[in-house]
Amino acid sequence: MSRDRIVATTTDWRITSDDVQWILQCKHANGWRPVSFVHSQRDILARILREHGADPQQAALLLSGLPDTFDQWNALHTAPGEA
């Protein structure tokens, strides 16, 4: 069962997750729009934020505290028996 979680939010960007990936979203007039789905590495999220023109300070805030990979993050935020 997929459960969306908000990982980090700034004014214009946020990272959420489901059971298999981080989801990078940007804010639009009608709410949040997904930009990219990343199952692999934090560095990929950083690259995508740069490519989409995210403010470097907002990008740093979003990425701070994230481990190197989604699997590491998911292991820390999934209760035993949930996976």
Residue pairs with C-beta under 8 A, 6 or more apart in sequence:
1 19
2 18
2 19
2 20
3 18
3 19
4 16
4 17
4 18
4 23
5 16
5 17
5 18
5 77
6 14
6 15
6 16
7 14
7 15
7 16
7 17
7 22
7 66
7 73
8 14
8 15
8 61
8 62
8 63
8 64
8 65
8 66
9 15
9 62
10 55
10 58
10 61
10 62
11 27
11 58
12 26
12 27
12 54
12 55
12 58
13 24
13 25
13 26
13 27
13 49
13 54
13 58
13 59
13 62
14 24
14 25
14 27
14 32
14 62
15 22
15 23
15 24
15 25
15 45
15 62
15 66
16 22
16 23
16 25
17 23
17 70
17 73
17 74
17 77
19 74
19 78
19 83
20 39
21 37
21 38
21 39
21 70
22 37
22 38
22 39
22 45
22 70
22 73
23 34
23 36
23 37
23 38
24 34
24 35
24 36
24 37
24 38
24 45
24 48
24 49
25 32
25 33
25 34
25 35
26 32
26 33
26 35
26 52
27 33
35 48
35 52
36 45
36 48
38 44
38 45
38 48
38 70
39 70
40 69
40 70
41 68
41 69
41 70
42 63
42 66
42 67
42 68
42 69
43 68
45 62
45 63
45 66
46 59
46 63
49 58
49 59
49 62
49 63
50 59
54 62
66 73
67 73
67 76
74 83
